[in-house]
Amino acid sequence: MRIQFNAYTYFTGIAEKLKISKDNEFYPCKVSGLANMEEVLSSFRGKKAYFAIDDTNDGIIYQGRGGGYFERKMYTIFILKKITAGNMDMQHQALNICRQIYHSVCTRLIKDRRELENEMIYLDTERIPFYELEGYAIAGCTGLYFMITVDQPRNLCYDTNEWYE
């Protein structure tokens, strides 16, 4: 049985081990997209910053070069920090912290890529797009979000035991 990639566990571990994230009290939490920041909003009074993981994603199954099939999923990570409305200096400082976290996470992804390949989990680190939030967004936070794709082998052998015939 192969290990299934658990994005929440993996990225929570990164958030808890990264010094800048830990020192700035980034709270690892789950969300289901930019429009549904459930755990960000429910913890808004008590937390200053968020490392929000969206593992509700679309994906594809594709056939690899060797003939086997793979499942590709894309995960989105939001790095958000609260700011005071209209305080551009605070916004700039908060956004810079979010950028530093993003760059550090990218270095960790590149480092972990080889180790995860041993478990047949393939991180695509050739392209890690990010998008900065404009102005005062998401309930008084600024920050950015980035996406990472993960491929894993998928057994698509037909099993007659799954079907009534």
DRENPA-3360 file (N, C-alpha, C; in nm, 2 decimals, always signed):
BEGIN
1 = MRIQFNAY = +0.08/-0.12/+0.00/+0.00/+0.00/+0.00/+0.09/+0.12/+0.00 ~ +0.07/+0.21/-0.10/+0.14/+0.33/-0.11/+0.09/+0.44/-0.01 ~ +0.18/+0.53/+0.03/+0.14/+0.64/+0.11/+0.06/+0.74/+0.03 ~ -0.05/+0.79/+0.08/-0.12/+0.90/+0.01/-0.07/+1.03/+0.07 ~ -0.05/+1.12/-0.02/+0.00/+1.26/+0.02/-0.11/+1.33/+0.10 ~ -0.08/+1.38/+0.21/-0.18/+1.45/+0.30/-0.13/+1.59/+0.30 ~ -0.19/+1.68/+0.22/-0.14/+1.82/+0.21/-0.15/+1.89/+0.34 ~ -0.26/+1.87/+0.42/-0.28/+1.94/+0.54/-0.17/+1.91/+0.64;
9 = TYFTGIAE = -0.14/+1.78/+0.66/-0.03/+1.74/+0.75/+0.10/+1.79/+0.70 ~ +0.13/+1.78/+0.57/+0.26/+1.82/+0.52/+0.28/+1.97/+0.54 ~ +0.18/+2.05/+0.50/+0.20/+2.20/+0.51/+0.19/+2.25/+0.65 ~ +0.11/+2.18/+0.74/+0.10/+2.22/+0.88/+0.24/+2.20/+0.94 ~ +0.31/+2.09/+0.91/+0.44/+2.06/+0.95/+0.54/+2.17/+0.91 ~ +0.53/+2.22/+0.79/+0.61/+2.32/+0.74/+0.59/+2.45/+0.82 ~ +0.46/+2.49/+0.83/+0.42/+2.61/+0.91/+0.48/+2.61/+1.05 ~ +0.47/+2.49/+1.11/+0.52/+2.48/+1.25/+0.67/+2.48/+1.27;
17 = KLKISKDN = +0.74/+2.44/+1.17/+0.89/+2.43/+1.17/+0.96/+2.55/+1.12 ~ +0.89/+2.63/+1.03/+0.95/+2.75/+0.97/+0.96/+2.86/+1.08 ~ +1.08/+2.91/+1.10/+1.10/+3.01/+1.21/+1.02/+3.13/+1.19 ~ +1.02/+3.19/+1.07/+0.95/+3.32/+1.04/+0.80/+3.30/+1.06 ~ +0.75/+3.18/+1.02/+0.61/+3.15/+1.03/+0.57/+3.14/+1.18 ~ +0.65/+3.06/+1.25/+0.63/+3.04/+1.40/+0.64/+3.17/+1.48 ~ +0.75/+3.24/+1.45/+0.78/+3.37/+1.52/+0.67/+3.47/+1.50 ~ +0.61/+3.47/+1.38/+0.50/+3.57/+1.35/+0.36/+3.51/+1.38;
25 = EFYPCKVS = +0.35/+3.40/+1.44/+0.23/+3.33/+1.49/+0.13/+3.30/+1.37 ~ +0.18/+3.25/+1.26/+0.10/+3.20/+1.16/+0.03/+3.08/+1.20 ~ -0.10/+3.08/+1.19/-0.19/+2.97/+1.24/-0.22/+2.88/+1.12 ~ -0.18/+2.75/+1.13/-0.21/+2.66/+1.03/-0.36/+2.62/+1.04 ~ -0.43/+2.63/+0.93/-0.57/+2.60/+0.93/-0.62/+2.55/+0.79 ~ -0.74/+2.50/+0.79/-0.80/+2.44/+0.67/-0.90/+2.54/+0.61 ~ -0.90/+2.55/+0.48/-1.00/+2.63/+0.41/-1.04/+2.56/+0.28 ~ -1.15/+2.60/+0.22/-1.20/+2.54/+0.10/-1.21/+2.65/-0.01;
33 = GLANMEEV = -1.10/+2.71/-0.04/-1.10/+2.81/-0.14/-1.10/+2.96/-0.09 ~ -1.07/+3.04/-0.19/-1.07/+3.19/-0.16/-1.20/+3.24/-0.11 ~ -1.31/+3.19/-0.16/-1.44/+3.24/-0.13/-1.49/+3.18/+0.01 ~ -1.43/+3.08/+0.06/-1.47/+3.01/+0.18/-1.36/+2.99/+0.28 ~ -1.33/+3.09/+0.34/-1.22/+3.09/+0.44/-1.26/+3.05/+0.58 ~ -1.32/+2.94/+0.59/-1.39/+2.89/+0.71/-1.31/+2.91/+0.84 ~ -1.19/+2.84/+0.85/-1.12/+2.84/+0.97/-1.04/+2.98/+0.99 ~ -1.02/+3.05/+0.88/-0.97/+3.19/+0.90/-1.07/+3.27/+0.97;
41 = LSSFRGKK = -1.19/+3.27/+0.92/-1.30/+3.36/+0.97/-1.34/+3.31/+1.11 ~ -1.34/+3.18/+1.14/-1.38/+3.14/+1.27/-1.28/+3.16/+1.38 ~ -1.15/+3.18/+1.34/-1.05/+3.21/+1.44/-1.00/+3.35/+1.43 ~ -1.07/+3.44/+1.36/-1.03/+3.57/+1.33/-1.00/+3.66/+1.46 ~ -1.08/+3.64/+1.56/-1.06/+3.73/+1.68/-0.93/+3.69/+1.76 ~ -0.89/+3.57/+1.75/-0.78/+3.52/+1.83/-0.65/+3.50/+1.76 ~ -0.64/+3.51/+1.63/-0.52/+3.49/+1.55/-0.48/+3.61/+1.47 ~ -0.35/+3.63/+1.45/-0.29/+3.74/+1.38/-0.26/+3.71/+1.24;
49 = AYFAIDDT = -0.23/+3.58/+1.21/-0.18/+3.55/+1.08/-0.22/+3.40/+1.05 ~ -0.23/+3.37/+0.92/-0.28/+3.23/+0.88/-0.20/+3.17/+0.77 ~ -0.18/+3.04/+0.79/-0.11/+2.95/+0.69/-0.22/+2.86/+0.66 ~ -0.31/+2.90/+0.56/-0.43/+2.82/+0.53/-0.41/+2.73/+0.42 ~ -0.45/+2.60/+0.44/-0.43/+2.50/+0.34/-0.57/+2.46/+0.28 ~ -0.57/+2.46/+0.15/-0.69/+2.42/+0.07/-0.66/+2.29/+0.00 ~ -0.71/+2.18/+0.06/-0.69/+2.05/-0.01/-0.82/+2.00/-0.08 ~ -0.91/+2.09/-0.10/-1.03/+2.05/-0.17/-1.00/+2.10/-0.32;
57 = NDGIIYQG = -0.97/+2.01/-0.40/-0.91/+2.05/-0.53/-0.97/+1.97/-0.64 ~ -0.94/+2.02/-0.76/-0.97/+1.95/-0.88/-0.84/+1.87/-0.92 ~ -0.86/+1.77/-1.00/-0.74/+1.70/-1.04/-0.77/+1.63/-1.18 ~ -0.67/+1.56/-1.22/-0.69/+1.48/-1.34/-0.62/+1.34/-1.32 ~ -0.66/+1.25/-1.40/-0.58/+1.12/-1.41/-0.53/+1.12/-1.55 ~ -0.40/+1.09/-1.56/-0.33/+1.09/-1.69/-0.24/+0.97/-1.70 ~ -0.21/+0.94/-1.83/-0.12/+0.83/-1.85/+0.02/+0.88/-1.87 ~ +0.11/+0.83/-1.79/+0.25/+0.87/-1.79/+0.32/+0.81/-1.91;
65 = RGGGYFER = +0.45/+0.85/-1.93/+0.53/+0.80/-2.04/+0.55/+0.65/-2.04 ~ +0.56/+0.59/-1.92/+0.59/+0.45/-1.90/+0.46/+0.36/-1.92 ~ +0.35/+0.43/-1.94/+0.22/+0.35/-1.96/+0.14/+0.35/-1.83 ~ +0.19/+0.38/-1.71/+0.11/+0.38/-1.59/+0.03/+0.50/-1.58 ~ -0.07/+0.50/-1.49/-0.16/+0.61/-1.47/-0.12/+0.68/-1.34 ~ -0.14/+0.82/-1.35/-0.11/+0.90/-1.23/-0.23/+0.99/-1.20 ~ -0.25/+1.02/-1.08/-0.35/+1.12/-1.04/-0.28/+1.25/-1.00 ~ -0.31/+1.36/-1.06/-0.25/+1.49/-1.04/-0.35/+1.58/-0.96;
73 = KMYTIFIL = -0.31/+1.63/-0.85/-0.39/+1.72/-0.77/-0.32/+1.85/-0.75 ~ -0.39/+1.96/-0.74/-0.33/+2.09/-0.71/-0.38/+2.14/-0.58 ~ -0.29/+2.18/-0.50/-0.32/+2.23/-0.36/-0.29/+2.38/-0.36 ~ -0.37/+2.46/-0.29/-0.35/+2.60/-0.27/-0.33/+2.63/-0.13 ~ -0.22/+2.71/-0.11/-0.18/+2.76/+0.03/-0.19/+2.91/+0.03 ~ -0.27/+2.96/+0.13/-0.28/+3.10/+0.15/-0.20/+3.14/+0.27 ~ -0.11/+3.24/+0.25/-0.03/+3.30/+0.36/-0.08/+3.44/+0.38 ~ -0.15/+3.46/+0.50/-0.23/+3.58/+0.52/-0.19/+3.64/+0.66;
81 = KKITAGNM = -0.18/+3.77/+0.66/-0.15/+3.84/+0.78/-0.25/+3.96/+0.80 ~ -0.30/+3.97/+0.92/-0.39/+4.08/+0.95/-0.32/+4.22/+0.94 ~ -0.40/+4.32/+0.89/-0.35/+4.45/+0.89/-0.46/+4.55/+0.93 ~ -0.42/+4.67/+0.96/-0.52/+4.78/+0.99/-0.56/+4.85/+0.86 ~ -0.68/+4.86/+0.83/-0.73/+4.93/+0.71/-0.67/+5.06/+0.69 ~ -0.61/+5.09/+0.57/-0.56/+5.22/+0.54/-0.41/+5.24/+0.58 ~ -0.36/+5.15/+0.66/-0.22/+5.16/+0.70/-0.13/+5.09/+0.60 ~ -0.08/+5.17/+0.51/+0.00/+5.12/+0.40/+0.14/+5.06/+0.44;
89 = DMQHQALN = +0.19/+5.13/+0.54/+0.32/+5.08/+0.59/+0.30/+4.94/+0.66 ~ +0.20/+4.92/+0.73/+0.17/+4.79/+0.79/+0.14/+4.68/+0.68 ~ +0.07/+4.73/+0.58/+0.04/+4.63/+0.47/+0.16/+4.59/+0.40 ~ +0.25/+4.69/+0.37/+0.38/+4.65/+0.30/+0.46/+4.56/+0.39 ~ +0.47/+4.59/+0.52/+0.55/+4.50/+0.61/+0.49/+4.36/+0.62 ~ +0.36/+4.35/+0.63/+0.29/+4.22/+0.64/+0.31/+4.14/+0.51 ~ +0.30/+4.21/+0.40/+0.31/+4.14/+0.27/+0.45/+4.09/+0.25 ~ +0.55/+4.17/+0.29/+0.69/+4.12/+0.29/+0.72/+4.00/+0.37;
97 = ICRQIYHS = +0.66/+3.99/+0.48/+0.67/+3.87/+0.57/+0.61/+3.75/+0.49 ~ +0.49/+3.77/+0.43/+0.42/+3.66/+0.36/+0.51/+3.62/+0.24 ~ +0.57/+3.71/+0.17/+0.66/+3.68/+0.06/+0.78/+3.60/+0.11 ~ +0.84/+3.64/+0.22/+0.95/+3.56/+0.28/+0.91/+3.42/+0.31 ~ +0.79/+3.40/+0.37/+0.74/+3.27/+0.40/+0.73/+3.19/+0.27 ~ +0.67/+3.25/+0.17/+0.65/+3.18/+0.04/+0.79/+3.13/-0.01 ~ +0.89/+3.22/-0.01/+1.02/+3.18/-0.07/+1.08/+3.06/+0.02 ~ +1.07/+3.07/+0.15/+1.12/+2.96/+0.23/+1.05/+2.83/+0.21;
105 = VCTRLIKD = +0.91/+2.84/+0.19/+0.84/+2.72/+0.16/+0.88/+2.66/+0.03 ~ +0.91/+2.74/-0.07/+0.96/+2.69/-0.20/+1.09/+2.62/-0.18 ~ +1.18/+2.67/-0.10/+1.31/+2.60/-0.08/+1.29/+2.47/-0.01 ~ +1.19/+2.46/+0.08/+1.16/+2.33/+0.15/+1.10/+2.23/+0.05 ~ +1.01/+2.28/-0.04/+0.95/+2.19/-0.14/+1.06/+2.13/-0.23 ~ +1.15/+2.21/-0.27/+1.26/+2.16/-0.35/+1.34/+2.06/-0.28 ~ +1.37/+2.09/-0.15/+1.45/+1.99/-0.07/+1.37/+1.86/-0.05 ~ +1.24/+1.87/-0.02/+1.16/+1.75/+0.01/+1.13/+1.67/-0.12;
113 = RRELENEM = +1.14/+1.73/-0.23/+1.10/+1.66/-0.35/+1.16/+1.52/-0.37 ~ +1.29/+1.51/-0.35/+1.36/+1.39/-0.37/+1.32/+1.28/-0.27 ~ +1.31/+1.32/-0.15/+1.26/+1.23/-0.04/+1.12/+1.18/-0.07 ~ +1.03/+1.26/-0.11/+0.90/+1.22/-0.14/+0.89/+1.13/-0.26 ~ +0.98/+1.15/-0.35/+0.98/+1.06/-0.47/+1.00/+0.91/-0.43 ~ +1.08/+0.89/-0.32/+1.09/+0.76/-0.27/+0.96/+0.69/-0.23 ~ +0.86/+0.77/-0.19/+0.73/+0.73/-0.16/+0.63/+0.73/-0.27 ~ +0.69/+0.76/-0.39/+0.61/+0.78/-0.52/+0.51/+0.89/-0.51;
121 = IYLDTERI = +0.56/+1.00/-0.45/+0.48/+1.12/-0.44/+0.57/+1.23/-0.51 ~ +0.52/+1.28/-0.62/+0.60/+1.37/-0.71/+0.55/+1.51/-0.70 ~ +0.63/+1.60/-0.64/+0.60/+1.74/-0.63/+0.65/+1.81/-0.76 ~ +0.57/+1.89/-0.82/+0.62/+1.97/-0.93/+0.67/+2.10/-0.88 ~ +0.81/+2.11/-0.87/+0.87/+2.23/-0.83/+0.93/+2.31/-0.94 ~ +0.91/+2.27/-1.06/+0.96/+2.35/-1.18/+0.88/+2.48/-1.19 ~ +0.76/+2.48/-1.14/+0.67/+2.60/-1.16/+0.58/+2.60/-1.04 ~ +0.60/+2.71/-0.95/+0.51/+2.72/-0.83/+0.45/+2.86/-0.84;
129 = PFYELEGY = +0.34/+2.88/-0.90/+0.28/+3.01/-0.92/+0.23/+3.07/-0.79 ~ +0.24/+3.20/-0.78/+0.18/+3.27/-0.66/+0.11/+3.39/-0.71 ~ +0.02/+3.44/-0.62/-0.07/+3.55/-0.65/-0.08/+3.63/-0.53 ~ -0.05/+3.76/-0.54/-0.06/+3.85/-0.42/-0.20/+3.91/-0.42 ~ -0.25/+3.92/-0.30/-0.39/+3.98/-0.28/-0.38/+4.13/-0.30 ~ -0.47/+4.19/-0.36/-0.47/+4.33/-0.38/-0.53/+4.40/-0.26 ~ -0.46/+4.50/-0.22/-0.51/+4.59/-0.11/-0.56/+4.52/+0.02 ~ -0.67/+4.56/+0.07/-0.73/+4.52/+0.19/-0.82/+4.40/+0.16;
137 = AIAGCTGL = -0.78/+4.28/+0.17/-0.87/+4.17/+0.13/-0.89/+4.07/+0.24 ~ -0.98/+3.98/+0.22/-1.01/+3.87/+0.31/-1.02/+3.91/+0.45 ~ -1.12/+3.98/+0.49/-1.15/+4.02/+0.63/-1.03/+4.09/+0.69 ~ -0.97/+4.19/+0.62/-0.87/+4.27/+0.68/-0.73/+4.21/+0.68 ~ -0.70/+4.12/+0.59/-0.57/+4.06/+0.58/-0.51/+4.09/+0.44 ~ -0.38/+4.09/+0.44/-0.31/+4.09/+0.31/-0.22/+3.96/+0.30 ~ -0.17/+3.94/+0.19/-0.08/+3.82/+0.17/-0.08/+3.77/+0.03 ~ -0.06/+3.64/+0.02/-0.06/+3.58/-0.11/-0.10/+3.44/-0.10;
145 = YFMITVDQ = -0.12/+3.38/-0.22/-0.15/+3.24/-0.22/-0.07/+3.18/-0.33 ~ -0.03/+3.05/-0.31/+0.04/+2.98/-0.42/-0.02/+2.84/-0.44 ~ +0.02/+2.78/-0.55/-0.03/+2.65/-0.58/+0.08/+2.55/-0.61 ~ +0.06/+2.43/-0.57/+0.16/+2.32/-0.59/+0.09/+2.20/-0.64 ~ +0.14/+2.14/-0.74/+0.08/+2.01/-0.80/+0.16/+1.89/-0.75 ~ +0.08/+1.79/-0.72/+0.14/+1.66/-0.67/+0.08/+1.55/-0.75 ~ +0.17/+1.46/-0.80/+0.13/+1.35/-0.88/+0.16/+1.22/-0.80 ~ +0.07/+1.13/-0.81/+0.09/+1.00/-0.75/+0.03/+0.89/-0.84;
153 = PRNLCYDT = +0.10/+0.77/-0.84/+0.05/+0.66/-0.92/-0.09/+0.62/-0.88 ~ -0.16/+0.58/-0.98/-0.30/+0.54/-0.95/-0.33/+0.40/-1.02 ~ -0.37/+0.31/-0.95/-0.40/+0.18/-1.01/-0.54/+0.18/-1.07 ~ -0.54/+0.17/-1.20/-0.66/+0.17/-1.28/-0.69/+0.03/-1.35 ~ -0.64/-0.07/-1.28/-0.67/-0.21/-1.33/-0.81/-0.24/-1.30 ~ -0.88/-0.29/-1.40/-1.02/-0.33/-1.39/-1.03/-0.44/-1.29 ~ -1.12/-0.43/-1.20/-1.15/-0.53/-1.09/-1.29/-0.58/-1.10 ~ -1.31/-0.70/-1.15/-1.45/-0.75/-1.16/-1.52/-0.76/-1.03;
161 = NEWYE = -1.45/-0.76/-0.92/-1.52/-0.77/-0.79/-1.59/-0.64/-0.76 ~ -1.56/-0.53/-0.83/-1.63/-0.40/-0.80/-1.76/-0.39/-0.88 ~ -1.79/-0.49/-0.96/-1.91/-0.47/-1.05/-2.01/-0.59/-1.04 ~ -2.13/-0.56/-1.06/-2.24/-0.66/-1.07/-2.24/-0.69/-1.22 ~ -2.23/-0.82/-1.25/-2.23/-0.86/-1.40/-2.34/-0.95/-1.42;
% end
